Amino acid sequence: MTIVLVRKPPIGKMNSERLKIVLAGNHTMKQKACMLIQVKFWLHQEHGIDNAGPTDVYLSLLDPNGYPLTTFRNELSVADYNLVIDSPYHCAADSYQP
């Protein structure tokens, strides 16, 4: 797998300080996680970047046959919910009292 920085076209380019990472192809969640770890190591090796702020991850969910999923097993719409994971790391700034 090759990791390449691709310049955004000048038309419709948003002034955002965020890096969009594209994990191409249909794969298992485990394989997607592996691809993301490869990006992490590439950013470290090539650019010395080791930290990230709040991050949004968008997944196109597929059933075992490769068809798009629009609902969870309990019939709730995937588009109506956000899956939020609280930080597992305590931040000193969260409990700082001057």
ChimeraX commands (.cxc) that place a marker at each C-alpha (Angstrom):
marker #1 position 0.00,0.00,0.00 radius 0.5
marker #1 position 1.28,3.42,-0.95 radius 0.5
marker #1 position 0.65,6.53,1.11 radius 0.5
marker #1 position 0.61,9.72,-0.96 radius 0.5
marker #1 position -0.26,13.34,-0.19 radius 0.5
marker #1 position -2.67,14.56,-2.90 radius 0.5
marker #1 position -3.20,18.30,-3.29 radius 0.5
marker #1 position -6.82,19.46,-3.12 radius 0.5
marker #1 position -8.14,21.21,-6.23 radius 0.5
marker #1 position -8.33,25.03,-5.89 radius 0.5
marker #1 position -12.08,25.06,-6.62 radius 0.5
marker #1 position -14.24,24.29,-3.60 radius 0.5
marker #1 position -11.18,24.11,-1.34 radius 0.5
marker #1 position -12.10,24.87,2.25 radius 0.5
marker #1 position -9.67,26.72,4.48 radius 0.5
marker #1 position -9.47,24.00,7.09 radius 0.5
marker #1 position -6.54,23.04,9.27 radius 0.5
marker #1 position -7.58,19.39,9.17 radius 0.5
marker #1 position -6.03,16.55,7.19 radius 0.5
marker #1 position -8.47,14.29,5.35 radius 0.5
marker #1 position -7.30,10.67,5.37 radius 0.5
marker #1 position -8.85,8.39,2.75 radius 0.5
marker #1 position -8.78,4.66,3.49 radius 0.5
marker #1 position -9.68,3.40,0.01 radius 0.5
marker #1 position -11.46,0.15,-0.80 radius 0.5
marker #1 position -13.89,-2.17,0.96 radius 0.5
marker #1 position -12.22,-4.03,3.82 radius 0.5
marker #1 position -12.95,-5.41,7.28 radius 0.5
marker #1 position -12.90,-3.03,10.22 radius 0.5
marker #1 position -9.69,-4.73,11.38 radius 0.5
marker #1 position -8.03,-4.04,8.02 radius 0.5
marker #1 position -9.22,-0.39,8.11 radius 0.5
marker #1 position -7.72,0.00,11.59 radius 0.5
marker #1 position -4.43,-1.41,10.26 radius 0.5
marker #1 position -4.49,1.10,7.39 radius 0.5
marker #1 position -5.00,3.94,9.88 radius 0.5
marker #1 position -2.04,2.72,11.96 radius 0.5
marker #1 position 0.08,2.76,8.79 radius 0.5
marker #1 position -0.93,6.42,8.29 radius 0.5
marker #1 position 0.06,7.16,11.91 radius 0.5
marker #1 position 3.55,5.72,11.35 radius 0.5
marker #1 position 3.91,7.50,8.00 radius 0.5
marker #1 position 3.03,10.87,9.59 radius 0.5
marker #1 position 5.61,10.19,12.32 radius 0.5
marker #1 position 8.39,9.04,9.98 radius 0.5
marker #1 position 7.90,11.53,7.14 radius 0.5
marker #1 position 6.75,14.63,9.01 radius 0.5
marker #1 position 7.50,14.15,12.72 radius 0.5
marker #1 position 3.79,14.44,13.61 radius 0.5
marker #1 position 2.79,12.46,16.70 radius 0.5
marker #1 position -0.29,14.25,18.04 radius 0.5
marker #1 position -3.84,14.95,16.87 radius 0.5
marker #1 position -6.75,16.97,18.16 radius 0.5
marker #1 position -10.41,15.96,18.09 radius 0.5
marker #1 position -10.95,13.62,15.15 radius 0.5
marker #1 position -14.02,12.68,13.11 radius 0.5
marker #1 position -14.07,9.29,11.40 radius 0.5
marker #1 position -16.74,8.53,8.82 radius 0.5
marker #1 position -17.42,4.90,7.91 radius 0.5
marker #1 position -19.54,3.65,5.04 radius 0.5
marker #1 position -20.95,0.56,6.73 radius 0.5
marker #1 position -21.45,-2.54,4.58 radius 0.5
marker #1 position -23.24,-5.84,5.16 radius 0.5
marker #1 position -21.36,-9.16,4.63 radius 0.5
marker #1 position -22.33,-9.08,0.93 radius 0.5
marker #1 position -20.91,-5.58,0.39 radius 0.5
marker #1 position -24.22,-3.71,0.30 radius 0.5
marker #1 position -24.55,-0.38,2.18 radius 0.5
marker #1 position -26.13,-0.50,5.64 radius 0.5
marker #1 position -28.50,2.33,6.54 radius 0.5
marker #1 position -29.82,0.95,9.86 radius 0.5
marker #1 position -28.46,-0.83,12.90 radius 0.5
marker #1 position -29.84,-4.23,13.95 radius 0.5
marker #1 position -32.47,-2.51,16.12 radius 0.5
marker #1 position -33.75,-0.55,13.06 radius 0.5
marker #1 position -32.28,2.80,14.20 radius 0.5
marker #1 position -30.97,4.87,11.28 radius 0.5
marker #1 position -27.17,5.05,11.07 radius 0.5
marker #1 position -27.39,8.65,9.80 radius 0.5
marker #1 position -29.29,9.80,12.91 radius 0.5
marker #1 position -26.55,9.02,15.42 radius 0.5
marker #1 position -22.95,9.88,16.30 radius 0.5
marker #1 position -20.78,7.32,18.06 radius 0.5
marker #1 position -18.75,9.29,20.63 radius 0.5
marker #1 position -15.79,7.83,22.52 radius 0.5
marker #1 position -14.63,9.80,25.55 radius 0.5
marker #1 position -10.89,10.21,25.86 radius 0.5
marker #1 position -9.36,7.37,27.87 radius 0.5
marker #1 position -6.54,9.71,28.90 radius 0.5
marker #1 position -6.89,12.17,31.75 radius 0.5
marker #1 position -5.93,15.72,30.80 radius 0.5
marker #1 position -4.51,17.94,33.54 radius 0.5
marker #1 position -6.23,20.97,31.94 radius 0.5
marker #1 position -9.63,19.32,32.55 radius 0.5
marker #1 position -9.20,19.50,36.31 radius 0.5
marker #1 position -7.03,22.60,36.66 radius 0.5
marker #1 position -8.24,25.06,39.31 radius 0.5
marker #1 position -6.41,28.40,39.54 radius 0.5
marker link #1:1,2 radius 0.2
marker link #1:2,3 radius 0.2
marker link #1:3,4 radius 0.2
marker link #1:4,5 radius 0.2
marker link #1:5,6 radius 0.2
marker link #1:6,7 radius 0.2
marker link #1:7,8 radius 0.2
marker link #1:8,9 radius 0.2
marker link #1:9,10 radius 0.2
marker link #1:10,11 radius 0.2
marker link #1:11,12 radius 0.2
marker link #1:12,13 radius 0.2
marker link #1:13,14 radius 0.2
marker link #1:14,15 radius 0.2
marker link #1:15,16 radius 0.2
marker link #1:16,17 radius 0.2
marker link #1:17,18 radius 0.2
marker link #1:18,19 radius 0.2
marker link #1:19,20 radius 0.2
marker link #1:20,21 radius 0.2
marker link #1:21,22 radius 0.2
marker link #1:22,23 radius 0.2
marker link #1:23,24 radius 0.2
marker link #1:24,25 radius 0.2
marker link #1:25,26 radius 0.2
marker link #1:26,27 radius 0.2
marker link #1:27,28 radius 0.2
marker link #1:28,29 radius 0.2
marker link #1:29,30 radius 0.2
marker link #1:30,31 radius 0.2
marker link #1:31,32 radius 0.2
marker link #1:32,33 radius 0.2
marker link #1:33,34 radius 0.2
marker link #1:34,35 radius 0.2
marker link #1:35,36 radius 0.2
marker link #1:36,37 radius 0.2
marker link #1:37,38 radius 0.2
marker link #1:38,39 radius 0.2
marker link #1:39,40 radius 0.2
marker link #1:40,41 radius 0.2
marker link #1:41,42 radius 0.2
marker link #1:42,43 radius 0.2
marker link #1:43,44 radius 0.2
marker link #1:44,45 radius 0.2
marker link #1:45,46 radius 0.2
marker link #1:46,47 radius 0.2
marker link #1:47,48 radius 0.2
marker link #1:48,49 radius 0.2
marker link #1:49,50 radius 0.2
marker link #1:50,51 radius 0.2
marker link #1:51,52 radius 0.2
marker link #1:52,53 radius 0.2
marker link #1:53,54 radius 0.2
marker link #1:54,55 radius 0.2
marker link #1:55,56 radius 0.2
marker link #1:56,57 radius 0.2
marker link #1:57,58 radius 0.2
marker link #1:58,59 radius 0.2
marker link #1:59,60 radius 0.2
marker link #1:60,61 radius 0.2
marker link #1:61,62 radius 0.2
marker link #1:62,63 radius 0.2
marker link #1:63,64 radius 0.2
marker link #1:64,65 radius 0.2
marker link #1:65,66 radius 0.2
marker link #1:66,67 radius 0.2
marker link #1:67,68 radius 0.2
marker link #1:68,69 radius 0.2
marker link #1:69,70 radius 0.2
marker link #1:70,71 radius 0.2
marker link #1:71,72 radius 0.2
marker link #1:72,73 radius 0.2
marker link #1:73,74 radius 0.2
marker link #1:74,75 radius 0.2
marker link #1:75,76 radius 0.2
marker link #1:76,77 radius 0.2
marker link #1:77,78 radius 0.2
marker link #1:78,79 radius 0.2
marker link #1:79,80 radius 0.2
marker link #1:80,81 radius 0.2
marker link #1:81,82 radius 0.2
marker link #1:82,83 radius 0.2
marker link #1:83,84 radius 0.2
marker link #1:84,85 radius 0.2
marker link #1:85,86 radius 0.2
marker link #1:86,87 radius 0.2
marker link #1:87,88 radius 0.2
marker link #1:88,89 radius 0.2
marker link #1:89,90 radius 0.2
marker link #1:90,91 radius 0.2
marker link #1:91,92 radius 0.2
marker link #1:92,93 radius 0.2
marker link #1:93,94 radius 0.2
marker link #1:94,95 radius 0.2
marker link #1:95,96 radius 0.2
marker link #1:96,97 radius 0.2
marker link #1:97,98 radius 0.2
view
